[in-house]
Amino acid sequence: MEAALLSGFIKTILPRLFSLVEGKYKLHKGLKSDIKSLEKELRMIAVTIDEQISLGRKDQGAVLSLSIDDLRELAHHIEDCVDRFLYHVTREQQASLFRRTVRSPKTLLSRQRLAAEVQVLKKIPEEAHQREKRYRVFAAAGLSSSTRHAESSSCSSGSDPHTLQADLVGIDGPRDELVQQLTEEAEGLTKQLKVISIVGIHGSGKTVLAREVYESDVGRQFSLRAWVSATDRGPREVLMEILQKFGGPVVDNSSVDQLTVDLRKHLGEQRYFIVIDDMQTDQWSTIEAAFPEDNVVSSRVMVTTTIQSVANACSSSNGYVHKMRRLGNKHSEQLFIKKACPTKYSGYTRPESKEVLKKCDGQPLALVTMGQFLRKNGWPTGPNCEDVCRDLRRHLEQDDTLERMRRVLIHSFSSLPGHGPKACLLYFGMFPSDHPIKRKRLLRRWLAEGFVEAQPSSSENFNTLIDRNIIEPISICNDDQVKTCKTYGMMREFILLMSTSQDFITLLSGNKVERKYVRRLSLHHHSATSGSSLDMDLSIVRSLMVFGEAGKTILSFPKYQLLRVLDLEQCTDLEDDHLKDICNLFLLKYLSLGETVTSLPKEIEKLKLLEALDLRRTKVKILPIEVLLLPCLLHLFGKFQLSDKVKITSDIQKFFLTEQSNLETFAGFVTDGFQGFPQIMNYMTNLRKLKIWLERSERSTNFTDVVNAVQKFVHDDKEESNDPRSLSLHFDDGTENILNSLKAPCYLRSLKLKGTLLELPQFVISMRGLRELCLSSKKLTAGLLAALANLKDLQHLKLIADVLEDFIIEDQAFPGLLHLCFVLQRATLPTIEEGALPYLISLKLICKDLVSLADIEINRLICVKEVSLDHRVAPETRETWEKAAKEHPNRLKVLLVNATDESESEAADCSVASMPAVSEAKETSPTSEVAVQEYDIQMKVNQGPPAAPEKQKNCADQPSSKDERNPAFSNIGFPEVARGLTELSIAQNGNVSSYTY
């Protein structure tokens, strides 16, 4: 596990090390030779680590046998050496010609210092190798012992094969829903094979739920039944075991193709029920041919997995995906008390268990193991839950009772593919518990940190963590992209344990710092005081994040040199005076400031490497022109004007005329049409996201410059580009006429208009490629709404208004719309005709005064999967929708959302039609505790690509799985890191939770 992290880290610093030998740094030949030698050494180390990991070797390795600690120390020293040199070189480049002449001896000194440091670095591998040779006998003995332990641990199951019926909590609803899937047929289909997928994190109860369905009365009615595990098995082994369990002939050397033919022949037209437990790769595409779709006796295959994409692949045709959810408060406490409290104390007044329930976060395995741990330690008369939770990381690392939980977390982490997702996951430890984390903010920080090299890689790593249910979405954008997310209870504890033990991050708790050398530092609320004296080296900190008060020591920015990421968005004691020192952080790539900042100094021009500047929470109203001249700046957020005193000098003209601006996101600027940004914007050729506030003032005469700038931005060139261009326009009364000045041809991916809208502008009607549209006005007219119906490319539509005029959504209207959202003060909803909205997946009705179904014929929406309501609607309305959802052929989800978030999503760094978090209000609602969970009815998955609808047609823990397995922490190095390249036990995790254990 650590080896994979280290190998990835080495690969990220190799390009920086190699960059030093470029001619621009003017290093002498001997130093270049030493750097190349060190680079080759590192490259060989990384290759050796990768080979051992890929081969799963249990020996010391043929090329190198250095300890992980030694290698990590070497890699860190190299990174520090390279970055310090780049810092000093950049500082010299920022100086004036005179100062550079005066400082030339210092420049020479920095190169001499680099040469000396490289000589020291070259000796580290040699010394470590000699040290390892001296103690090889002892290392081999320890390795042999630890290997046997790891092997025995990996062979044992983390799940309990004898889960008692009395221990099952909250399982009735999900079990009954899945049992119903064994019997019912999709409307309009003959009796066909159906694949049911159960997806959720390790330890969420997937296997137990599947076993309950398998052993149910309905499950026992099938002629042929088989339960097989896909854990650590390929398609061939899975098919072979199924065939064996059905008594079919099996030849040991049979190929997958032969086994497929044999099993298909053996099944014939018999009615079968097969459970494939713990499928971790898309094996279904290989084995599905063994199970013919045209089975005429309604056979069933059930698959459990932790990976959402695997579940979707298995159930893509006439399928059903059940996503496990966490236990609610009532069921969580019930399961915990069963495990924690001995029967003889049933009448005892139990101490508060709120903290431990929060840590378990509704995950059944966590509740069971924590209950057993507390019972062992004498609860309820022994230690209280608060004390246990404060020291949970130590218990999780060492205590045998938590062994099963450890194995689940380790396996979840270790099975992540490569270094990138692992490093990105550990970065979540920088954020406080339960803190909603914005996806795009996170991606930009990963890029600045160097975890990934490009935006696509950053998104891929994030999607991997979501797909494996390791992090969970809080809110979703209309384009199905996650907007905000978080880590769940036990996974967060594991992340903190891993990241701190690996020197990946340091958390400041009170005035106590765990180590002197800190690379990433996070201060959470009340964790530092202004008078505290901290014994740590701030000069090598790469990332600093502050929540609450930081104190004078932390905000002493001259002490920092190598900062790349500085997030002070929620720092309460940052002052404008600090900013001049921040402007000397020459390697800074990401900067986010908070509400205590009122202005930016011109010295910000020194941040030549800055890629992202977020000022949305600040009080900065006037933007220095120097910000727009930063050559690496890609993303700029805030709400600014340019000063009237700005003079467009020849240098500024040259910067823009030579297209040196790389700005992609400019969200955004305020203009009254007089002067400022519109003239400059014409030269920003890389812009992809633009936000403008149009405000009329006394000096406003016309908005010609604004119209010209926007026209150029939305112009559809002859090459028909498909870049993700996004425009947001907010306009005062009297400025809306500029919309009618925009002419075709136009192209946008996303458009948001906010102001008084009486009709749909012509440029919108004729726009190519428009997928997302948000309109916000006090009143939306019937004519405007009718014009929207013809936008054939539109997939996501959000309408915000006090009132809608009456209108009818006619047959075949909105032919491509997938998501439709109404945010209304009055419940004036349209009439939906049969055949309208043929592919709509999600319908959001955000109006607290919604009454009953509001005359919406939900059964006319044949592909809809979920309906979202304002969390303030009356209980009777909610119950009516829940009943309609259960009666719909697709068994819809009914979600409650926060109307405040939904009505305005401007501050969100997301697409124009962002969707808010699902409210957890259902647990406290007058209806049943599992209203959300049990009416979060599973999704029917489309039968392949949607075809044009004709008539009503649907688009529609038990034995050992990897649900809880893999080696214990003892041999992966907490905090005693595994010695030698082979002691690399690994870790990963899944997310989402369930109803049972």
N, C-alpha and C positions, 0 to 999 in steps of 0.2 A: 504493500500500500504506500509506504513512504517512498519506496524506490520509484514508483510511477510518478509521484509528485516531484521528486528530485530530478528524474530524467527530463520531465517536461520543463522544469525550471531552468535546467542547464541549456536546453534547446532555445529558450527565450533569450538567454544572455549571450549565446554564441554570436548572433549577428552584430550585437553591440561591441563585442570584443573584436570581431573582425573589422568593424568600421574604423577602428583606431589606426589600422595600417593604410588607410586611404591617404592620398597625397596631401589633402588639405590640412592635416594636423602636423605635417613636417617633422615626423619622428626619424631619428637616425636609424641606419640599417640594422644595427645590433639589437635595438629595442623592437623593431618590427619582427626580427627573427625570433626573439623571445616570445612575443605575443602570438605569433603563428604556432610556435611549439606548444604553448599553453592551450591554444585553441584545439590543436590536434589531440592533446591529452584529454580535454573535456569531451571532445566528440567521441573518443574511444570509450570513455566512461559511460556516456549516454547510450552508445550502441550496446555495450556489455549489459547494462541494466535492462534494456529492452529485450535482448536475447534471453536473458534469464527469466524475465516475466513471461514472455511468449512461450517459452519451452516449459515453464513451470518447474524449473530445476530445483532439486533438493541438495545440491552440492555447493561448494564455495565459489565456483566459477573459474574458468581457465585463464582469464586475462587479468582480472583485478579483484582483490578481496579487501577493499577498504570498508570501514564502517560507514554507515549512513551519516552519522554525526560528522565525521571527517569530511565527507563529500559535500554535505550541506554547508559546512563552514567554509570550505574552499569556494563553493559557488557564490556564497554571500560576499566573501572578500573580493572576488573578481567583479561582481556587480558593483560593489562600493568603489572599487578602484576605477572602473570605467566611468561611473557616473560622476565621481569627484573630478576626474580629469575633464569631462565634458562640461561640468559646471564652471570650472575655472576658465576654460576656453571660451565659453559663452559669455562669461562676465567680461573678459577682455574684449570680445567683439562688441559688447554694448558700450564700452568706454569710448570717449572722444579720441581723436587722432593724437592729441597732445598727451592725454593720459595713457594711451597705448604705448607711446614712445617712452614715457617715464617708467611704465610698468614692464617694459620688455624684459628686464632681469627676472621679474616675478614669473613671466610666461616661461622663460627658460627653466626657472626653478620648478614649475609645475611639471614640466617634461622630465626633469631629473628625478623628481619624486615618483612619477609614474614608472620610470625605469627601475628604481629601487623596489617599488612595491611588486612589480612583475617578477623580479628576482626572488622575492620572498614567497610569492605565490607558487613559483615553480618548485620550491622545496617542499611545499605542503604534501603533495601526493607521494613524494619519495619518502618523507619521514613517516607518513601514515602507513605506507606499505612495509617499511622496515619494522614498525611497531607491531603490525599485524603478524608478520613472520615470527616475531619473538613469542607471540602468545597463541600461535596457530593451534597447538594441541588443546589448549583450554577452550578455544573458540569452537573447535570441531566437536569436542565433547558436549558443549552447551548446545550446539546446533543440532546434534543427533537427538538430544533429549527433547528440544523444542519442536523439532520436526515430527517426532513421534506424537507429541502432544497435539500439534496442529492437525496431523492426519486423523488422529482419533476424534478430535473435536469436529473436523469437517465431515466426518462420517456420521456423526450423531445428529439427530434431529433436534431443532430448537422447539418444535411444537409438541404438544402433549397428545399422545395417541389415545388417551383415555379421557377426553373431555366429558365431564358429567352433564347430564341433561339439566341438572339443577344450576349449573354454571352458565348456561346459555341465557343471555340477557338481550332483550330487544330484537330477537330474531324472528318473531312471528310474522311481522309485516313483510320483510324481504323474502322469507321462505315461501309464504303464501303467493306472493307475486311471481316467483320463479316456478313454483309448482303449477301455477296457471299457465305459464309458458310451455309447459310440457304437454298441455292438452289443446290449447286454442290454436286456431288457424288464422292466418292473415286473410282478410276479406278479399274475395276474388281469386284466391289461390287454391289449387288442389292440395291434397295431403302431401306435403313436401318435407324434406329434411330441414331442420332449423338448428342453427348454431347459436348457443347462448353463451356469452362471455361475461365473466365476473372479474372486475378489475379493481385493484386497490393496493395500498401499501402492504409491505410485509407486516404481519401481525395484526391485520385489520379484521381477520376472521373469514377470509374468502373460502379457505379450505373447509372450515367448519360449516359455513353456509351451504357450500356445494354438497357436503356429506349429508346434511339434513335433507336436502332436496333428493339426493340419490336414495336415501333410506326411507323416504316418505311412501305412503300407500300408493300414490300415483307413480312414483319412481319405480316401485317394485312390479308394476303391471307390464313392463316391457319384456318381450320374449328373451332378448339378449341384453346383458348388462356387463359393463366392465369399467373398472376404475384403474387408471394408469398414471404414473408420475412422469413428467417430462424433465424433471430436475437433472441437469447435467447429461441429458440424452439428446441424441440427434433424431431426425425423422425415422431413420431405419429402425432404431431401437424401440421407438414408440409404436410403430406399426407392428413390429415383431411381437411385442408384449400383448397388444390387442388381439392379434391372431391366435396367440397361444392361449389367452384367457377364454377365447371362444372355441377352443379345441381344434383349430385349423392346423393343417400341416405346415411346419416351418423348417426350412433348410438354413443352416447357420450362415452360409455365405450368400444368401439371397440379397439381391439389390433392392433399392427402394422401389424401382419400377415393378419388379417381380412381386414384391410384398403388396404393392398397391393392387395389382391384378388379382392376387390370391385373396386378399381381404374383401375386395369388391365382389368377387365371385362367391365367397363364403357368406357374406351378408345377404346377398340376393334381395328378396323382398321381405325379409324378416324385419320386425320392428325392434330396433335396438336403442339403447341409452348408454352412451359412453362419456365418461368424465376424464378429461386430460388435465391433470393438476400441475400448476406451476410452469406454464409455457413462457419462456423468457426470450425467445426469438420467434420470428415469423415462420414457424414450421408448417403452418396451415396451408400456405401456398404450395408446399411440396406434397403434403399428404391428403389434401382435400379430394383428389381424384378417387381415393379409396371409398369415399362416401358420396354416392351419386345424389345430386340435388333432386332428381325426379323420383325419389323414394316415395312410394304411394301409400305408405303406412305411418306417416308422421314420426319418423325416427328423430332422435335428438342427440346432439353432441354438446357437452358443456365444457368450457375451458376456463381455468382460472389463471390470472396473470397479474403482474405488477405494472405492465407497460400498456398504456392506452392505445398506442398504434397497433400493437399485437391484437388487442381486443377488437379494434375496428376492422382489422384485416380478417380475422376469423369470422366476424359476424356481418361482413359487408353485403352478403346476399341472403335475403329472407332471415335476417339475424336479429339479435336482441342483446344490447349491452347494458349490464347492471353495474353501476359504479358504487362501490362501497362508500358509506358515509360514516362519520364518527358518531359514537354514542352521544346522546344528549346528556344534560346534567343529571337528570333523574336516574337514567340507566347506568351512567358512569359511577355515580355514588353507590348504587345498588350492587354493582359488580365489585367495586373496591371494598365495600364493607364485608361482602361475602368472603373475600380472601384475607382481609386484614384483621377482622375481629373474631376471636374465638367465641364459640357458642355460649360459654359460661359468662361472657361479658355482654350478652345481648341486652341486658337491662341497664348496663352502665352508661352514664352520660358521656358520650364520645366527644373527644376534642375536635376542634375545627379541622376539616380535611380539605378546605378550599384550595390551598396551595398545591397539594399533591395532585388533586384533580386537574388543576390547571396545567401542571407539568405533563400529565398523562394525555391531556387534550383529546379525550374520547377514544383513544386507541386501546382496544381490548387487551392486547398483550401487555402494554405498559401498565394498565390498571391491575392486571393479574400479578405481574411480577413485583410491582411496587407494593401491592397488598401483602404478598407473601414476605417481602422484605421487612415491612413494618411489623407484621405478625411475629416474625422471628426475633425482632428487637423489642418485643413486649408491648406493642400497641394493643389497646388504647391507653394503658397505664404507663407505657414507656415513653420514648422520645416523641415530641410533637412533630407534626408534619412540616412546620415552618423550618425547624432546625435541620430536618432531613433534607429538605429541598435546597437549603443554602449550601449544603455539602454534597449535592447530588452527583456532581461530576466525579468526585473521588469514589463514591459508592458505585457508580456506573463502571468505573475503571477496574475496581478491585473485588467487589462483593460477588460471591458465588451465586447468591439467590437471583441476581440480575443477569446471570450468564445468558439466558435465552434472549433477553432484550439486547445484550451486547452483540450477539451473533447476527441478529437481524440488522442492526445498524451497520456493523462492519460489512456484511455482505452487500447491503444497499450501496454503500460508498465504493467498495472495491470493484464492483461490477460496472461502474461508470467507465465509458470508453475513453481512455487517454487522460492526459494531464489537464487539458482545458476545462472539462466539466468539473473535475475534482477541485481545482483551484477556484473556479467560479463559485462552487458550493461553499467552500470554506470562507469565502468573502462575506457570506451572509452573517457571519459572526460579528461583523463590524456594526450591525444594526441592533438596537435594543429589542428585547422580547416584545412580541405582538405589534411591532412597528410595521405598518404597511409600507412595502418597498415598491417604488415605481420601476417598471420594467425598463423603460428607455433610459432613465437615470442610471440604473444599474449597468446597462450595456455600455453606456459611454464611459463609466468608471472602469469597467473591465478592459476596455480599449486603452484608456490612459495608463492603466497598471501594466499593460503589456501581456496580459493573460492570453489575449487573442490578437491577431494581426489585422483583422478587417471586420467590418460590421456584420457581414454574413456569418462569420465564425462565431461572433458574439451571440447572435440570435440563435444559431444552431445549438450552442451550449445551453442557453436558457431553455430552449424547446426540449432538449434532452432531459433536463431536470423536471420540467413539467410533465413530459411524456411518461417518465418513470414514477410520477407521483411523489417525488422527493420534496418538492416545494408545491404549495397549493395556491391557486388563484384566489384573490379576494374580489377583484372586479375585472370585467371583460369588456374590451372594445367591441364595437359593432362588427368589425372585421374578424372577430373570433380571436384576436390577439389579446394576451393577458395584459391588463393595464397595471394592476398592483398585485403583489403576492406576499407570502410570508412563509416561514418555516414553522413546522408544528413542534409541539412540546419536546419530546424525547430526541428528535432529530436535532433540534437547536442545542440541546445539552451536548450531544455528540459532536456537533460542529465546533462548539466552543472548546471541548476537550481536545479535539484533533488540531484545531488551528492554533491554540495556545501552546500545546506540547511541541508542535513543529516550528515554533518561532514565526508562525505565519502572521498572527495578529497579537496585539497586547491590549488587554482591557484594563483601564485605570479604575480601580475600586477603592474609594476613599482616597487616601494618600499613599496607598500601597501599590508598588509596581513589581510585577513578578520577575522582571529581568532588566538589566541595564541597557542592553542593546535592543532597540525597538525598531521594527521595520514598518509596521502598520499599527497606528494607535487610535483607539476609539474611547472617548469619554462619554459616559452616559450620565443621566441626571444626578446631580449632587455627588459627583465622583471626584471633584477636585475643589480646592479652595484657593483663593487668590494669594494666600500667604504660604502655600505649600512649597516645599523645596524637594524636587524630585531628582533622585539619583539615577538619571538615565541620559544617554547620548541622543539628543534630538537631531543631530546633524545627519544621521542616516535614515531618518523616518521618511518613508515613501508616500504614506497615505495617512491623513489626519481627519478624523470626523468628531464633531463635538455636538452633544445634545445637552443643552442647559448651559450652566456657567463653566467656563474653562479655567479661569485664573490667570494671573500675570505670567507665571512660568510657562504655561502651555502657549500663551499668545505672544511669547517673545520670539518673533519670527526671524530675527538675525541668527538665532541658534540653529535654524534649519538651513539645509543646503540642497538636499536631494528630493524634496517634495515633488510628487507628480500629481497627487490628488488632494485637494483641500476643500472639505465640505463643512462650511460654517453656517449653513442655512438655518440651523436651529440653535446656534450659539447666542446666548443672551447678553454676553458682556464684550462682544466685539465692537470696536469703535472705528470711526473714519480714520483716526490717526494711525491705526494698525496697517492701513492699506498700502502706504508707501513702502513699508518693509515687505509686505506680501509681493509687491512689484519687483523685488529683488530675488524672488524664487524662480530663477531662470529656466528650470526644467519643468515648471508647472504645466500640466496639460488640461486639468479639470479644476474649475473654481466655481463654487456656489456660495453665495452670501445671503445673509438674512436681514430681518427688518430693522436692525440697529444701524444699518449702513444707509447713508443719505446721498453720498456722491462718490464718484470715482476720480482718482487723480490722473493727470495726463501721463504719469510715469508708468501706467499700465502698458504703454507701448513697448516696454522692455520684456514683456512676456511673449517672446517670439514663438514659443512652442505651444502656446495655449490653444486647445482645440474646442473646449466647451466652456461657456460663461453663462451662468444662470443667475439672474438678478430678479426673478419674479417675486421673491418675498421681500425685496429691499424697497426703500423709498426713493431710489434713484429715478429721477424724472428726466434729467438731461444727460445724454450719452456723449462722452468725449469722442471726437472724430477718430482719435487714436485707436479706439477699439476696433473700428471698421478697417483699420490698416494692418491689423495683425495677420500675418501671412498664412498661419496654420489654422485660424479660427474656422470651425465648421458649424457650430451651433451657438446661437445667441438668443437668450430668452429674457423677456422683461416687457416694459411698456414705456417707451422713451420718446423724447423729441431731441432733435439736434439743436444746439444753441444757435440763436440768431447771429451770434458773433463769429461763427465759423467762417474762415476764409479758405476757399478752395485754392491752395497753393499749387505750384507746378509739381511738387513731389506727390501731392495727393492725386492730381490729375494723372500723373504718370502711373501711379499704383493701379488706378482703376482702368485707365486706357490700355494698359498692357495686360489686363485681365489677371492680375495677381491675387485677386480676392478668391478665396476658396469657400466662402460662406454658403452653406447648404440650407440651414434653418435660420430664419429671421422672424421671430415671433415675440414681440413685433414693435411697430412704431406708430406714433400718433402724428397726424398731420392735419393742418387746416388748409392745405393747398398752397400755402404762401411760399415755403421753401423747405429745404431739408432733404429727407431721405429719398423722395421720389426721383430726384435728378441722379442721385448716386446709384439707385437700385438698377438703373438701366445697364450698369457695367458689372453687375453681379451675375455672371453667366452660369454659375453653378447652383443658383437658388432652386430648392425643391419644396420648401415649406415657407409660406409667407402669411403674416398676420398684420392687418392694418386697422387702426381706428380712425375714422373720418369724423372730424369735429369742426363745426362751423364756428368761426370767430369774426370779430369786427373787421379784420383785414382780409377775410376770405373773399376773393372775387370769382375765381373759378378753380376747378380741380383738373386742369388740363394735364399738368405734369403727372398727377396721380393716375389719370386715365391712361396716359401713354405708358407709364411704368407697368400698370396692371395688364394692359393690352399686350405688352411684350412678354410678360410672364405667362399669360394664358394662351399665347399664340400657338396654333397647331401647325408646325412646319410640315413640309411635304414628305419628310421621312417617317411621319406618323410614329413619333417616339411614344414609349409606354412607361416613361419614368414616373415615380410616385409623386407627382406634383400636387400640392395641397394649398388652397387659398382660403383665408378667413377674413371677411369684411364686416366690420361693425360701423354702422353709419347713423349719424344724427338725422333728425327731420330736416329736409331741405337738401340733403346730400345724396339721397337715393337715386337722383337722376343720373349719376355717373354710371349706374348699372346699365342704363339704356344706351350709353355711349360706347359700350364694349361691343365689338363686332366679330362675327365668325370669319375664318374658322378658329375654333377654340378647343383646347384640350386641358382637362384636369382629371385627376384621380379622385380628389376630394374637395368639397366646397361647403363653406359655412357662411350664411348670410344672416345678420341680425340687425333689425331696424323695422321701419314701417314698410311692409310689403303688400301692395294692393294687387299686383299681378306678377307672374313669373317672368323675369327678364328674358329677352329673346336669346341672349348669348347662352343662357342655361339650356333652353329648349334645343338649341342646335349643337350643344357641346358634345364632343366625342369622348368616349371613355369614362364618363362620370359614373363612379361606382358608389360614392358616399355623398349624401346631401343632408345638411341640417339647415332648417329654416326656423327662425325665431322672430315672431311678431305678435303684437297684441291680438291681432285678428288675422286669420288666414281665410281668404275668400274661396267660394266654390269654384270660380274660374281658375284661380291659381292651382287649386288642388286637382282639378280635372286635367290641367296641362301636365302635371307631374306623371300622370298615368302612362304617358307615351314615352317616358325615358327608358329605353329598352336596355341600356347598360346598367341601370341603377340596381344595386344590390342591398344598400343600407340607407334607410330613410328615417329621419328624426324630425318631428314637427313639434315645436314649442309655441304655445299660444294661450291666451286667456280663453279664447273660444274659437271653434271652427264653425264655419257656415255649413249647413246641411249639404252633403254630397254623397253620391253613390259610387262605390268602387265596382265597376262593371265587369262582366265576364271577360277574362283574358287581360284585364288591366294589370299593370305592373308585372309584366311577364318574367322578369328576372329577379324580382325583389326577394331577398332572403330574410331581412330583418326590418321590422317596422315598429317605430316607437312613437307614442303620443304622450306629451307632457302638457296637461291641461289644467286650467283652474275650474272650468265647468265641463261636465261629462257630456260633451256634444260630439259623439263618435259617429263615424260614417256607417252607412249600410253596406254590407259586403254581399255581393251577389254570388250565386253558384258559378264556379269556374274562375273567380277572381283570385288574385294572389296565388297562382298555382304551385309555386315552390317556396312559399313563406315558411321559414323554420321557427322564427322567434317573433312573438307579438308582445309588446310592452304597452300597458295601459296605466299610465302614471297620473292618477287623479284621485284624491282622497275621498271625493264625493261620488265615486262610482257606485252605482246601485245594481245589484244582481249582475246579469250578463250584459246589460246595456244593449239589449237587442242584437248582440253579435252572435251569429250562427257559427259557433266554433267548429262544428263538424264539416262545414264547407271548406275549411282550410285543411287540405288532405295531407300536407307534408309537415304541418306545424309540430314542433317537439316541446316547446315551452311557452308559458304565458307568465309575464311578470306583472305584479300589481303593486300599487303604492302600499307601503307597510301600514299606513293609517286607515285603510279601508275598513268598513264595519265587518265584524266577525261573520255576519250573515252573508255578506258578499263574498268573503273569502271561502266560506264553506260551499257556496253555490258553485264557485269556480273549481274548487277541488272535486266536487261531485262530477261536474262536466268533464274535468280532465280524466277521471277514471273511466268515464263512459266513452271517451274518444278512442278510436281504434289505435292511435299511437300512444295511449297512456301518458299524457303530457306531464311535464313538470310544472308545478305552480310555485313561483318564487316571489318573495316579498323584497322590495328594493327601497332604498332610501331616496325619497323624492327630492330632497335638497341637493344631493349629489347629481341626480338625473337632470334637474332643471338647468344647471349650469356646469359645464365641464371645461370651461375656458382654461382654467389653471392646469388642467391635466395635460401632460405631455403625451397626447394620444391622438388618434384620428378624430375627425370632427364630431362623430356621433358616439361618444363614449358611454359606456353602460356602467352603473355603479355596482357596489358590492351587494351581494345577496344579504338581506337582513336576517339576523338570527332570532327575530322576534317570534318565530313560531313556537319556540320552546316556552315562551311566557304567555302565549296566546291562550284564550279560553278554550280553544280546541285541544285535541290530544297533544301530548308532549312530542310525539314524532310526526306532527303534521307535515313539517317540511320534509322529513326523511321518508315517511311512508307515501307522501304524495309527490315526492321527488321521483316519480315513477320513471322507470328505466326508459331508455331511448330505443325506438325502433330504428334500424339503420336502413338507409335506402337500398332498394334492390338494384344495385348497380347504378349506372348513370341514369338520372331521371329522364323518363321519356314523356312525350306530350300526353297529359292525362286524357283518358277517354271518359270512363265513368269513374265513380268513386273508387280510388285505388290507394292502398297504403304505400307511402314512402317509408315506406316504412324503414375449530380447525382440527382437522383430523390428520391422517397419516402424514408422514414427513414430506413436506415440500420445502422449497427454499423459503417458504413463508417465514421461517425462523431457523436459520442454520448458518454455519461457517465458523471458523476458528475464533477463539476468545481473544480478548485484547492482550493477554499475557505475553504473546510473542510478536506483537506489532509495535511495541515501543511506546507505552504511556506510563511514565515519561521516559523510561529507559528504552530508547529506540532500538529496534532490532539491529543486532550487530552482524555485519556481513550482508552482502547483496541478496542472499537468499531468504533472510528472515523477513520477508515482505508480505505479511498477512495484510489483507486489504479490507476496504469498507465502502459501503454505499447505503442508500436507504430508499424507502418508498414512502409515499404520502397517503393521503385520503384515509378515511377510517370507516368503521362499520357499525353494525348493530350487535355483533355477537362475539363471543369468544368461546 
